[in-house]
């Protein structure tokens, strides 16, 4: 009797299994990992949404429909409610357990979608696509697929904002290398992310660096808005537009 050859696990299947297992301990692990900065997970979750809101205001963009790609256990939900209270938020993740935890933590009107090989949302349905520290968990050879899929669900003229860890910052690299949640992570430079977005059909891709000062130097944080060009921030934002 011939044995059936094992099927190769796809990236989304691996991520689903990995984050289903990690979902229940994610908040505690994340809090322990960022403790060296003097801040908790809430600070980092809010800074990204506040930064996104400032970008949307500066560009005068519509924000009626928003996708949080890789929404996890819902850490960004309270801040979307705070900064985008009139928007309809779609939270998408590969982990059904993470979605379950998010819905329990923050019950409300958000729409949740389980992501498989694609995103179960209509074409050109989202004004803004947001992703917070997700792409370093996705196999790099699959980045093009997901960037193209995110472009599919974004309306012409809509905004993509990806926040990622900066591998040029040694403290960030140390934090990732010592974090149980990031055991399979591979960081990606801002320039490489910008190039991949452009090759996936996104327009006007630009990288700005963020998070330069820990809590002990928080009085200097107002300066960060002028340091986006400096490639030493702990994270970066890659923003691009969906072509008309």
C-alpha positions as CSV (number, residue, x, y, z in Angstrom):
1,X,0.0,0.0,0.0
2,X,1.5,3.3,-1.1
3,X,1.8,6.0,1.5
4,X,0.5,9.4,0.6
5,X,3.3,11.9,0.4
6,X,3.0,14.7,3.0
7,X,1.7,18.0,1.7
8,X,4.0,21.0,2.1
9,X,2.6,23.4,4.7
10,X,1.9,26.9,3.2
11,X,3.0,30.1,4.9
12,X,-0.6,31.0,6.0
13,X,-1.1,27.5,7.4
14,X,2.1,27.8,9.4
15,X,1.2,31.2,10.7
16,X,-2.3,30.1,11.6
17,X,-1.0,27.1,13.6
18,X,1.8,29.2,15.2
19,X,-0.5,32.1,16.3
20,X,-3.4,29.9,17.4
21,X,-0.9,28.4,19.9
22,X,0.6,31.7,21.0
23,X,-2.6,33.7,21.1
24,X,-3.4,33.1,24.8
25,X,0.0,34.2,26.0
26,X,0.6,36.9,23.4
27,X,-0.2,39.9,25.6
28,X,2.0,38.8,28.5
29,X,4.9,37.8,26.2
30,X,4.7,41.1,24.4
31,X,4.6,43.1,27.6
32,X,7.7,41.4,28.9
33,X,9.5,41.9,25.7
34,X,9.0,45.7,25.5
35,X,9.5,46.3,29.2
36,X,13.1,47.4,28.5
37,X,11.7,50.6,26.8
38,X,9.7,51.6,30.0
39,X,6.4,51.4,28.0
40,X,3.7,48.7,27.7
41,X,2.0,47.3,24.7
42,X,-0.7,50.0,24.8
43,X,1.8,52.7,24.2
44,X,3.1,51.1,21.0
45,X,-0.4,50.2,19.8
46,X,-1.6,53.7,20.2
47,X,1.4,55.4,18.7
48,X,0.8,53.6,15.4
49,X,-2.9,54.6,15.1
50,X,-2.2,58.2,16.2
51,X,0.5,58.4,13.6
52,X,-1.8,56.9,10.9
53,X,-4.5,59.4,11.9
54,X,-2.1,62.3,11.5
55,X,-1.1,61.0,8.0
56,X,-4.7,60.6,6.9
57,X,-5.5,64.1,8.1
58,X,-2.4,65.6,6.4
59,X,-3.3,64.0,3.1
60,X,-7.1,64.7,3.4
61,X,-7.9,61.0,2.8
62,X,-11.2,59.2,3.2
63,X,-11.3,56.7,6.1
64,X,-14.8,55.2,6.0
65,X,-13.6,51.6,5.6
66,X,-10.4,50.4,7.3
67,X,-8.7,46.9,7.2
68,X,-6.4,46.0,10.1
69,X,-4.4,43.2,8.4
70,X,-3.0,40.8,11.0
71,X,-5.1,42.3,13.8
72,X,-4.1,39.6,16.3
73,X,-5.8,39.8,19.7
74,X,-7.1,43.3,19.0
75,X,-4.5,45.5,20.6
76,X,-5.3,48.3,18.0
77,X,-9.1,48.2,18.4
78,X,-9.4,50.7,21.2
79,X,-7.2,53.2,19.3
80,X,-9.1,52.8,16.1
81,X,-12.2,53.6,18.1
82,X,-10.5,56.7,19.6
83,X,-8.9,58.1,16.4
84,X,-11.3,56.7,13.7
85,X,-14.6,56.6,15.6
86,X,-16.7,57.1,12.5
87,X,-15.0,54.4,10.4
88,X,-16.0,50.8,9.9
89,X,-13.1,48.6,11.0
90,X,-12.4,45.2,9.5
91,X,-10.1,43.1,11.6
92,X,-8.4,40.3,9.6
93,X,-6.2,37.5,10.9
94,X,-5.1,34.0,10.1
95,X,-5.6,32.9,13.6
96,X,-9.2,32.0,14.7
97,X,-8.1,31.8,18.3
98,X,-6.7,35.4,18.1
99,X,-9.9,36.6,16.6
100,X,-11.9,34.9,19.4
101,X,-9.7,36.6,22.1
102,X,-10.0,40.0,20.4
103,X,-13.8,39.8,20.3
104,X,-13.9,38.8,24.0
105,X,-11.5,41.7,25.0
106,X,-13.2,44.4,22.9
107,X,-16.8,43.5,22.1
108,X,-18.3,45.9,19.6
109,X,-19.2,46.7,16.0
110,X,-15.9,45.7,14.4
111,X,-16.1,43.2,11.5
112,X,-13.8,40.1,11.8
113,X,-12.6,38.1,8.9
114,X,-10.5,34.9,8.9
115,X,-7.7,35.1,6.3
116,X,-6.8,32.1,4.4
117,X,-5.0,32.1,1.0
118,X,-6.6,35.5,0.3
119,X,-8.5,38.2,2.1
120,X,-12.3,37.6,2.2
121,X,-13.3,41.2,1.4
122,X,-14.6,42.7,-1.9
123,X,-12.3,44.3,-4.4
124,X,-11.7,48.0,-3.9
125,X,-13.7,48.0,-0.7
126,X,-11.2,49.6,1.8
127,X,-10.1,53.2,2.1
128,X,-7.2,52.4,4.3
129,X,-5.2,49.2,4.9
130,X,-3.1,49.1,8.1
131,X,-0.6,46.4,9.2
132,X,1.4,46.5,12.4
133,X,4.5,44.3,12.7
134,X,3.0,41.5,10.6
135,X,5.2,41.2,7.6
136,X,8.2,40.0,9.5
137,X,6.1,36.9,10.4
138,X,5.2,36.3,6.7
139,X,7.7,34.3,4.7
140,X,9.5,36.8,2.5
141,X,8.8,34.9,-0.7
142,X,5.1,35.5,0.0
143,X,5.3,39.3,0.6
144,X,4.5,40.0,-3.1
145,X,1.3,37.9,-2.9
146,X,0.0,39.7,0.2
147,X,1.0,43.2,-1.0
148,X,-0.9,42.5,-4.3
149,X,-3.9,41.1,-2.3
150,X,-3.9,44.2,-0.1
151,X,-3.9,46.3,-3.2
152,X,-6.9,44.4,-4.6
153,X,-9.1,45.2,-1.6
154,X,-8.0,48.9,-1.5
155,X,-10.0,51.4,-3.5
156,X,-8.1,53.5,-6.1
157,X,-6.5,56.4,-4.3
158,X,-6.6,54.5,-0.9
159,X,-3.8,54.2,1.5
160,X,-1.5,51.4,2.6
161,X,0.4,51.9,5.9
162,X,2.7,49.1,7.1
163,X,4.6,49.5,10.4
164,X,7.5,47.2,10.9
165,X,10.5,46.7,13.1
166,X,13.7,48.3,11.8
167,X,16.6,45.8,11.5
168,X,19.1,48.7,11.5
169,X,18.3,49.4,15.1
170,X,20.3,47.2,17.4
171,X,17.9,47.3,20.3
172,X,15.1,46.3,18.0
173,X,17.1,43.3,16.7
174,X,17.9,42.3,20.3
175,X,14.2,42.5,21.3
176,X,13.2,40.3,18.3
177,X,15.9,37.8,18.8
178,X,15.0,37.3,22.5
179,X,11.2,37.2,22.0
180,X,9.4,33.9,22.0
181,X,6.7,35.3,19.8
182,X,9.3,36.2,17.1
183,X,11.1,32.8,17.0
184,X,10.3,32.5,13.2
185,X,10.5,36.2,12.4
186,X,12.7,37.6,9.6
187,X,13.0,41.4,9.7
188,X,12.9,43.4,6.5
189,X,14.6,46.8,5.8
190,X,12.4,49.7,5.0
191,X,14.0,50.2,1.6
192,X,13.2,46.5,0.7
193,X,9.6,46.9,1.8
194,X,9.2,50.0,-0.3
195,X,10.6,48.2,-3.3
196,X,8.3,45.2,-2.8
197,X,5.3,47.5,-2.5
198,X,6.3,49.3,-5.7
199,X,6.8,46.0,-7.6
200,X,3.3,44.9,-6.4
201,X,1.6,47.9,-8.0
202,X,1.5,50.4,-5.2
203,X,2.4,54.0,-6.0
204,X,4.3,56.8,-4.1
205,X,5.8,54.3,-1.6
206,X,7.7,56.2,1.1
207,X,9.5,55.1,4.3
208,X,9.5,57.2,7.5
209,X,11.3,56.1,10.7
210,X,9.6,56.2,14.1
211,X,10.3,55.5,17.8
212,X,13.7,57.0,18.7
213,X,13.4,57.7,22.4
214,X,12.6,55.3,25.3
215,X,10.4,56.3,28.2
216,X,13.4,57.9,30.1
217,X,13.8,60.3,27.3
218,X,10.1,60.9,26.5
219,X,10.5,64.7,26.8
220,X,12.4,64.4,23.5
221,X,9.6,62.6,21.7
222,X,8.1,65.8,20.1
223,X,11.3,65.8,18.0
224,X,10.5,62.5,16.4
225,X,8.2,64.1,13.9
226,X,11.3,65.7,12.4
227,X,13.4,62.5,12.3
228,X,11.5,60.4,9.9
229,X,14.5,60.5,7.5
230,X,16.9,59.0,10.1
231,X,17.1,55.3,9.6
232,X,17.8,54.4,13.2
233,X,14.3,54.5,14.6
234,X,13.1,51.3,16.3
235,X,10.3,51.0,13.7
236,X,9.4,52.4,10.4
237,X,6.2,53.2,8.5
238,X,6.0,52.3,4.8
239,X,3.1,54.2,3.2
240,X,1.9,53.9,-0.3
241,X,-1.2,54.7,-2.4
242,X,-3.4,52.4,-4.6
243,X,-3.2,53.8,-8.2
244,X,-6.3,55.3,-9.6
